[in-house]
Amino acid sequence: MLIDARTLPTDQTIETEVCIVGAGPAGIAVARELMGQNFRVCLLETGGLEPDAEIQSLAAAEGNTIGDQYPGAIHMRHRQFGGTSYPWNIKIGGNRRGVRYVPLDSIDFEKRDGVPYSGWPFDKSHLDPFYERAQTFCQLGPYAYAPEDWEDENSPRLPFTGNRITTKMFQCGPRDIYPNDYRIELEQASNITIYLHSTAVELETDDEAKTVKRVRVACLQGTQFRVSAKLFVLAMGGIENARLLLLSDKVQKNGLGNQHDLVGRFLMDHPMVRGGLLYPSSPKIFNSTALYDLRHLRGTSVIGKLSLTDEVLHREKLLNITAALFPRTNRHKINL
């Protein structure tokens, strides 16, 4: 079921078992996993089914950027059912557009000397079964990201000397499955109700801030209501999850879950820089880079990428990084 929350009576409380806040790819994935269960699921989305400039203005955030240029929070996120899948814009064939997917590397989970705050409480093997399941959800190919899974005699990896640079792979998946295919599935699910134009503004807790009891929701035109649930899932992205937790400060004054002053820190967005120009030693090298272009193999769109090896990352105390090869058009003009 899909409901425009602006039509609800104000100040009511909606009862449910699970409340998911945010209907972007993450929230949609969680909701889809819960379809058909014998409990109720409420999915809150701040936007509607169409773009809305007034709602999008809520994504604005002030701050200073040090280092690389950043287009700003309002341009990097999208408030609409389907979330930030809308700006994904890679041509993946068949008049469809999408995005590059890749699992984290094993080194990303390691506690490393010289990299403050590094280390996860588990290694990559813990996530591998979930990554493999996500391949189907994202409409990707097999859970295979090694270059040998996709290269052939006509598209081999570049033969770099030494042990500094290695080749890895992206897979590409479509963006339209989130606002279209999966929305229809969720609308038809008997146990799921989607509330559009529903902006979560506060998490209400018990007296010790140990349990979330309700989420307070507001619509731009004035309607307000609450959702009471046994389980809450925040799926609004790195900025909005943190913002809601910090706004929920009636009991825990520095923000919910912020005992260690870490909520909102360590934001990882999508920094991209032009790293320089590659001048091949021979024009023949251009004919050897097919693996690094978008190709469609066995029903899957793939792109090769260049990465520093783990040995270099450890030795130089660097964070993980990827380089893609893009042809540069000739700037010379011929006047006839």
C-alpha positions as CSV (number, residue, x, y, z in Angstrom):
1,M,0.0,0.0,0.0
2,L,1.2,3.5,-0.8
3,I,-0.1,6.6,1.1
4,D,0.5,10.3,0.7
5,A,1.1,11.3,4.3
6,R,-0.2,14.8,3.6
7,T,-3.7,13.4,3.6
8,L,-3.4,11.9,7.1
9,P,-5.1,13.4,10.1
10,T,-2.5,15.3,12.1
11,D,-1.1,14.2,15.4
12,Q,-2.1,10.5,15.0
13,T,0.2,7.6,16.0
14,I,0.7,4.7,13.5
15,E,1.4,1.3,15.1
16,T,3.7,-1.1,13.3
17,E,6.3,-3.8,14.1
18,V,9.1,-2.5,11.8
19,C,9.7,1.1,10.7
20,I,12.2,1.8,8.0
21,V,13.2,5.4,7.6
22,G,14.3,6.2,4.0
23,A,13.2,4.6,0.7
24,G,16.5,4.8,-1.2
25,P,18.3,1.6,-2.4
26,A,19.2,0.6,1.2
27,G,15.7,1.1,2.6
28,I,14.1,-0.6,-0.4
29,A,16.4,-3.6,0.0
30,V,15.5,-4.0,3.7
31,A,11.7,-3.6,3.0
32,R,11.9,-6.1,0.1
33,E,13.5,-8.7,2.4
34,L,10.5,-8.4,4.8
35,M,7.8,-8.7,2.1
36,G,5.2,-11.4,3.0
37,Q,6.2,-11.8,6.6
38,N,3.5,-12.0,9.3
39,F,4.2,-8.6,10.7
40,R,3.6,-5.0,9.6
41,V,6.3,-2.9,8.0
42,C,6.2,0.9,7.6
43,L,8.5,2.5,5.0
44,L,8.8,6.3,5.4
45,E,10.0,8.4,2.4
46,T,10.6,12.2,2.7
47,G,9.9,12.8,-1.0
48,G,7.2,11.6,-3.4
49,L,7.2,9.7,-6.7
50,E,8.3,12.8,-8.7
51,P,11.0,15.4,-8.2
52,D,10.1,18.3,-5.9
53,A,12.3,21.3,-5.5
54,E,10.9,22.3,-2.2
55,I,11.5,18.8,-0.7
56,Q,14.9,18.6,-2.3
57,S,15.9,21.8,-0.5
58,L,15.8,19.9,2.7
59,A,18.9,18.1,1.6
60,A,21.0,21.3,1.9
61,A,23.7,21.4,4.5
62,E,26.3,24.1,5.3
63,G,29.9,23.4,5.9
64,N,33.5,23.8,4.7
65,T,35.3,21.5,2.3
66,I,39.1,21.2,2.7
67,G,40.9,19.7,-0.2
68,D,39.1,18.3,-3.2
69,Q,36.2,20.2,-4.8
70,Y,32.8,19.0,-3.6
71,P,29.5,19.9,-5.3
72,G,27.6,20.1,-2.1
73,A,25.3,17.9,-0.1
74,I,22.1,19.0,-1.9
75,H,23.5,17.9,-5.3
76,M,24.8,14.5,-4.1
77,R,21.6,13.2,-2.6
78,H,18.0,12.9,-3.9
79,R,14.8,13.2,-1.8
80,Q,12.4,11.0,-3.8
81,F,11.2,7.4,-3.7
82,G,14.3,5.6,-5.0
83,G,16.7,8.0,-3.3
84,T,20.1,8.7,-4.8
85,S,19.6,6.0,-7.5
86,Y,18.1,8.9,-9.6
87,P,21.4,10.7,-10.3
88,W,23.2,7.4,-11.3
89,N,24.0,8.1,-14.9
90,I,26.3,5.5,-16.4
91,K,25.1,4.1,-19.8
92,I,24.9,0.4,-19.3
93,G,23.3,-0.6,-22.6
94,G,19.8,-1.0,-23.9
95,N,19.0,2.7,-23.2
96,R,19.4,2.1,-19.5
97,R,21.5,4.0,-17.0
98,G,22.9,2.8,-13.8
99,V,25.9,2.8,-11.4
100,R,29.1,0.9,-10.8
101,Y,29.1,-1.7,-8.0
102,V,32.1,-3.2,-6.2
103,P,32.5,-4.9,-2.8
104,L,35.0,-3.6,-0.3
105,D,38.4,-5.1,-0.5
106,S,39.9,-7.2,2.3
107,I,42.3,-4.4,3.2
108,D,39.5,-2.1,3.9
109,F,38.6,-4.1,7.0
110,E,42.1,-4.3,8.5
111,K,43.4,-2.3,11.5
112,R,46.5,-0.7,10.0
113,D,49.4,1.1,11.4
114,G,49.5,4.7,10.3
115,V,45.8,4.8,9.5
116,P,43.9,6.2,12.5
117,Y,40.6,4.6,13.4
118,S,41.0,1.9,10.8
119,G,39.7,-1.6,11.4
120,W,36.3,-3.3,11.4
121,P,35.2,-5.8,14.1
122,F,35.1,-8.5,11.4
123,D,36.8,-9.3,8.1
124,K,35.4,-9.4,4.6
125,S,34.5,-13.0,4.8
126,H,31.7,-12.1,7.1
127,L,30.1,-10.0,4.4
128,D,30.7,-12.3,1.4
129,P,27.5,-14.2,1.7
130,F,25.5,-11.0,1.8
131,Y,27.5,-9.5,-1.0
132,E,26.6,-12.6,-3.1
133,R,22.9,-12.2,-2.3
134,A,23.1,-8.5,-3.2
135,Q,24.3,-9.4,-6.7
136,T,20.8,-10.6,-7.6
137,F,19.0,-7.8,-5.9
138,C,21.1,-5.2,-7.8
139,Q,20.6,-7.2,-11.1
140,L,24.3,-7.9,-11.5
141,G,26.2,-10.9,-12.7
142,P,28.0,-13.5,-10.6
143,Y,29.8,-12.6,-7.5
144,A,33.1,-12.3,-9.4
145,Y,35.3,-9.2,-9.4
146,A,38.7,-10.6,-10.3
147,P,40.1,-9.6,-13.7
148,E,40.5,-13.2,-14.7
149,D,36.8,-13.6,-14.4
150,W,36.2,-11.2,-17.3
151,E,39.4,-10.9,-19.4
152,D,40.0,-12.8,-22.6
153,E,42.6,-12.8,-25.4
154,N,41.0,-9.7,-27.0
155,S,40.7,-7.8,-23.7
156,P,43.6,-8.8,-21.3
157,R,44.7,-6.8,-18.3
158,L,47.5,-4.4,-18.8
159,P,50.9,-6.0,-18.1
160,F,52.3,-3.6,-15.5
161,T,55.8,-4.4,-14.2
162,G,56.6,-4.6,-10.6
163,N,54.1,-5.0,-7.8
164,R,52.6,-1.5,-7.5
165,I,49.5,-1.4,-9.7
166,T,46.9,-4.1,-10.2
167,T,43.6,-4.5,-12.1
168,K,40.2,-4.9,-10.5
169,M,36.7,-4.9,-11.8
170,F,33.4,-3.0,-11.5
171,Q,30.0,-4.4,-12.4
172,C,27.2,-2.1,-13.4
173,G,23.5,-2.4,-12.6
174,P,20.4,-0.4,-13.6
175,R,19.0,2.5,-11.6
176,D,15.3,2.1,-12.6
177,I,14.7,-1.0,-10.6
178,Y,14.5,1.1,-7.4
179,P,11.8,3.7,-8.2
180,N,9.9,1.4,-10.6
181,D,10.2,-2.4,-10.3
182,Y,10.8,-2.6,-6.6
183,R,8.3,0.1,-5.8
184,I,5.5,-1.8,-7.5
185,E,6.5,-5.0,-5.6
186,L,6.4,-3.1,-2.3
187,E,3.1,-1.5,-3.1
188,Q,1.6,-4.9,-3.7
189,A,3.0,-6.5,-0.6
190,S,0.2,-7.2,1.9
191,N,2.3,-6.3,5.0
192,I,4.1,-3.2,3.8
193,T,2.8,0.4,3.8
194,I,4.8,3.2,2.2
195,Y,4.2,6.8,3.4
196,L,5.4,9.5,1.0
197,H,6.2,13.1,1.9
198,S,7.1,11.9,5.4
199,T,10.2,13.5,6.8
200,A,11.5,12.0,10.1
201,V,12.4,14.8,12.4
202,E,13.1,13.1,15.8
203,L,13.6,9.7,17.4
204,E,11.7,9.6,20.7
205,T,13.3,7.3,23.3
206,D,12.7,6.0,26.8
207,D,14.0,7.9,29.8
208,E,17.5,6.5,29.5
209,A,17.8,6.9,25.7
210,K,18.4,3.1,25.4
211,T,15.3,2.2,23.4
212,V,13.7,4.1,20.5
213,K,9.9,4.1,21.0
214,R,8.6,6.4,18.2
215,V,9.7,8.5,15.3
216,R,8.2,11.9,14.9
217,V,7.3,12.7,11.3
218,A,6.4,16.0,9.6
219,C,5.1,16.9,6.1
220,L,6.0,20.3,4.6
221,Q,2.4,21.4,4.4
222,G,2.0,21.0,8.2
223,T,0.8,17.5,8.9
224,Q,2.6,15.8,11.8
225,F,2.3,12.2,13.1
226,R,4.3,9.6,14.9
227,V,5.2,6.0,14.1
228,S,5.5,3.6,17.0
229,A,7.4,0.4,16.3
230,K,9.4,-2.5,17.9
231,L,12.3,-2.1,15.5
232,F,13.6,1.0,13.6
233,V,15.9,0.9,10.7
234,L,17.7,4.2,9.6
235,A,18.3,4.0,5.9
236,M,18.7,7.6,5.0
237,G,22.4,7.7,4.1
238,G,25.5,8.9,5.9
239,I,24.5,12.5,6.3
240,E,20.8,12.2,7.1
241,N,21.2,9.2,9.5
242,A,23.7,11.3,11.5
243,R,21.5,14.4,11.3
244,L,18.5,12.7,12.7
245,L,20.5,11.1,15.5
246,L,22.0,14.5,16.5
247,L,18.6,16.2,16.3
248,S,17.2,13.5,18.7
249,D,18.7,15.2,21.8
250,K,15.9,15.6,24.3
251,V,17.2,12.8,26.5
252,Q,20.8,12.4,25.4
253,K,21.9,16.0,25.0
254,N,24.7,15.5,22.5
255,G,22.6,13.4,20.2
256,L,21.3,9.8,20.3
257,G,24.1,7.2,20.2
258,N,26.7,10.0,20.4
259,Q,28.3,9.0,23.7
260,H,31.7,9.1,22.0
261,D,31.2,12.2,19.9
262,L,31.5,10.1,16.7
263,V,28.1,10.4,15.1
264,G,28.5,12.3,11.8
265,R,32.2,11.8,11.6
266,F,34.2,9.7,9.1
267,L,31.8,10.6,6.2
268,M,32.7,8.8,3.0
269,D,31.1,10.3,0.0
270,H,32.2,9.9,-3.6
271,P,35.3,12.0,-4.2
272,M,36.6,12.1,-7.7
273,V,39.6,14.0,-9.1
274,R,41.3,14.1,-12.4
275,G,44.6,12.5,-11.6
276,G,46.6,13.4,-14.7
277,L,47.2,12.2,-18.2
278,L,48.6,8.8,-19.3
279,Y,50.9,8.9,-22.2
280,P,51.4,5.4,-23.5
281,S,54.8,4.4,-24.7
282,S,53.3,3.0,-27.9
283,P,50.0,3.7,-29.7
284,K,49.4,0.0,-29.7
285,I,48.6,0.2,-26.0
286,F,45.3,1.8,-26.9
287,N,44.3,-1.4,-28.6
288,S,45.0,-3.3,-25.3
289,T,42.6,-1.4,-23.0
290,A,39.3,-3.0,-23.9
291,L,39.1,-4.5,-20.4
292,Y,39.0,-1.0,-19.0
293,D,36.0,0.1,-21.1
294,L,32.4,-0.7,-20.5
295,R,31.7,-4.1,-22.0
296,H,28.7,-6.4,-21.9
297,L,29.6,-10.0,-21.2
298,R,27.3,-12.9,-20.5
299,G,24.5,-10.5,-19.6
300,T,26.7,-8.4,-17.3
301,S,28.1,-4.9,-17.8
302,V,31.7,-4.7,-16.5
303,I,34.5,-2.1,-16.4
304,G,38.1,-2.7,-15.4
305,K,39.9,-0.3,-13.1
306,L,43.4,0.3,-11.8
307,S,44.3,0.1,-8.1
308,L,47.4,0.3,-5.9
309,T,48.4,-3.1,-4.6
310,D,47.9,-4.0,-0.9
311,E,51.7,-3.9,-0.6
312,V,51.9,-0.3,-1.7
313,L,48.9,0.7,0.5
314,H,50.6,-0.9,3.6
315,R,54.0,0.5,2.8
316,E,52.9,4.1,2.1
317,K,50.1,4.1,4.7
318,L,47.6,5.1,2.0
319,L,43.8,4.6,1.9
320,N,42.3,2.6,-0.9
321,I,41.9,4.3,-4.3
322,T,40.8,3.5,-7.8
323,A,41.8,5.0,-11.2
324,A,39.6,4.7,-14.3
325,L,40.8,5.3,-17.8
326,F,38.9,7.9,-19.9
327,P,39.9,8.8,-23.5
328,R,40.6,12.5,-23.9
329,T,39.1,14.0,-27.0
330,N,41.4,15.8,-29.4
331,R,41.2,19.6,-28.8
332,H,42.6,20.5,-32.2
333,K,40.2,21.8,-34.8
334,I,40.5,21.7,-38.5
335,N,39.2,24.8,-40.4
336,L,38.1,24.0,-43.9
